[in-house]
Structures are given as structure tokens and as C-alpha cells.
Amino acid sequence: MSDNSQNDFEGFGSKAVHSGTNHVGDAVNTPIFQSSTYKLTDERYAGWAAGAHHTLLYARITSVNAEAVCEKICALEGGEDAEVFASGMAAISTTLMSFLSSGDHIVASTDVYGGTYGLLTEEFPRFGIEVSMADMTDPASYEAAIQPNTKILYIETLTNPVLKVCDIEAMAKIAKKHNLLCIIDNTFTSPWGCQPLSLGADLVIHSTTKYLGGHSDIIGGAVVGSREHIENIFHRKVHFGGCADPHNCYLLERGMRTLHVRMPKLCANAAELAIRLEGHPMIEKVNHPTLKSHNDYEVAQRIMPKGTGMIGFVVKGGDAGALSFMRGLTMIYEATSLGGVESLVECPFNSSHMMIPEDIRHAAGLVPGYVRMSIGIEDIEDLWADIERGFANVK
């Protein structure tokens, strides 16, 4: 990466707008370099011989647009180095496989994102990698699950979709005590809401599809951390092939420039809707970390006090009631994913978590009637009016 240092800017917003931007040809934005390959020069030959990391040779290795995004993510997360990927799952799988081999062990939780759960429980056993599940809200349970062959403690800042809050500081201390890596998925809060590296985590992963991109128009992933760890991951990325294409990186950089503007609005919307939902007669339970009724409220105030745009709640009437509620909405869009400027809604039981066994879903808090909403930047009263339309459709 270049020396366009993240330290040039103190404020988060300035970093979001300016860090990493490559003013080629005096362009105000990084232009799209839609090229699969680059001219081989003496400098690039030398970079190739040194391992090719951050060397413009071939777009599977990196691109001008990927380099710009890596610098911006480093600035926002406070990391030394970063890599970007074709999807969030490419980032997760490549990162974990960079540090795990046959015979190794990882501690995670059944609360993790459904795609991650599938990777851990279906793919890793095929490669001889052992997985133990613990309670992400109980650091002691993670420590109790550590074995002599454990290499990684894998956590999420905020679990998807039950919205449990992880005590990152406590988990990081346990990892360091046992000489393990603490790897965290920070997608649900974004670096605006939480910077896990500052709390002791070793590597931070994002599905850039979500809040970082922010407009529901790209698929991507990223990992940020120390130069040493990222260089290791880079070589696995090249081998596995999950590279991010230049145009996606351009759109990602554009989206990240407004992260600090979008996040306060959608988080404020979500917090207000959570309060209103908690008092609604059609609701059994609301999960949002800004509510004092949330089991992890105190931890959330310390780890992610700015909140999140995600809300989980249980509609009376079970899954049938939840589906009727969704089908009654006219503005909040029934679709998977999250983190865009528009509000989205889904029922995890028939979407993101359908492949997780029912008993495990229920034990994790995904009970019948559970609804997940990603709140956008619309006007709060329009959002609430639409939610009321949804409830009116529940018989």
C-alpha cells in the first residue's frame, strides 16, 4: 500500500472521505481501473520476487481500486494492513484457512452467521479441523472449550441475527493468555460503531456488502489486522481465488465515504423503533442492544455504545404470524442482507438460518415468530406506519 497515511486525518469522517483515495490524473475520486493485468516494470518484478503483496501485477493479486479500499479500511479500523475479497464468506473462509490445518481446533458459537456456521460444521470436518461451540456472551465458556490443539477463538461483535453482544476485551485477553488468535466479524456494527483491534482482537473481518458498501449494490469482504497476519492471508487469497474485482472496489470506496453520515441516522432510527416495538401488543420480545431490557445492555454500553441498525423481535403467532407481518409491509422490503440505506426484513427460519437444525436455532434464540430487520435512513414516522401495516395483516 502507499504511504497516504491514515494518520494524516484525525476525525473518522475525514478518514472515511479521504484515506486511500488515489487521485490518478488529478481525479477527485479513484478512477475505475478495469484491467486484468499491469505493465511489468523493474519495480514490479522486484515486488513479485518479494512475494507480490500489494504489487500491481494481475487483478487476482490486487488492483488500483483494491489498494485504495485497503487503505481506507485500515484507516477506519486502525489496522496496519488489509485485504479485500469477492464476498464476506470469501474473507471468512480464507482468513480461517490461513491459520488452520488438519488436526487444529477452533472455538466458535452456534450464534454465528448462518454461512459461517455451515463452513464450521460442514466444511471444516472434511479437512480434519475440529470445532467446538461455546456461548459468545460467556467468555469463560470459550476458555473452557480450549484444547491443546486450539488455534483460534472466533467471535462476532454482535451476533446475527439474535443480536447478542460479545465482550471483545475479555475474549481477547483469554486468547492472548493461551497464545491464540482472536478473530472477529465486525459486520453488524461497522468500524463507526466498534473498532475491535483497539479492544485486543487480532483480525477483524467484514462483509463489505453490508454497512461499508451501504447501498445493496455490491458483494464483498475484507479483513484487517497486522502486516504479518495480512500477508499470510494474502497468499491464501491468491491460491483460493476470492479476489475483489476493480469495479466492486470502486463502489465500495464510494460507499465507505459516507459511512459516518449513514450510520448515525439508521442507528437512531433503529433505537427509536426498538422502543416503540417493545411496547407494542403484537410483540413478545425485542432484541436491540440500546434497550435496558437487553441481556447484554451493560456490555453493549462498553463495547458498542453507538448501537446498530439491526433489530430482532418476536411476533405473536409464531412463524405464521411473522410471515403475515412481513407480507403486510409495503415500504420495508422483504429481502435478505442488511446495511443498506433502505430498510429490509426477513425471517431467519426460512432464509439465512434455514440450514441450521431447528433445535439449535431455538436454543440460540431464533424462536418461532422471530423477525430480523435492517433499518435504513428513511423517515422514522414512515417506517413506523409501515410496521403498523404489517401488524394489521396478522390475523
Secondary structure, 3 states (H helix, E strand, C coil): CCCCCHHHCCCHHHHHHHCCCCCHHHCCCCCCCCCCECCCCHHHHHHHHCCCCCCCCECCCCCHHHHHHHHHHHHHHCCCEEEEECCHHHHHHHHHHHHCCCCCEEEECCCCCHHHHHHHHHHHHHHCCEEEECCCCCHHHHHHHCCCCEEEEEEECECCCCCCECCHHHHHHHHHHCCCEEEEECCCCHHHHCCHHHHCCCEEEEECCCCCCCCCCCCCEEEEECHHHHHHHHHHHHHHCCECCHHHHHHHHHHHCCHHHHHHHHHHHHHHHHHHHHCCCCEEEEECCCCCCCCCHHHHHHHCCCCCCEEEEEECCHHHHHHHHHHCCCCCEECCCCCCCCCEEECHHHCCCCCCCHHHHHHHCCCCCEEEEECCCCCHHHHHHHHHHHHHCCC
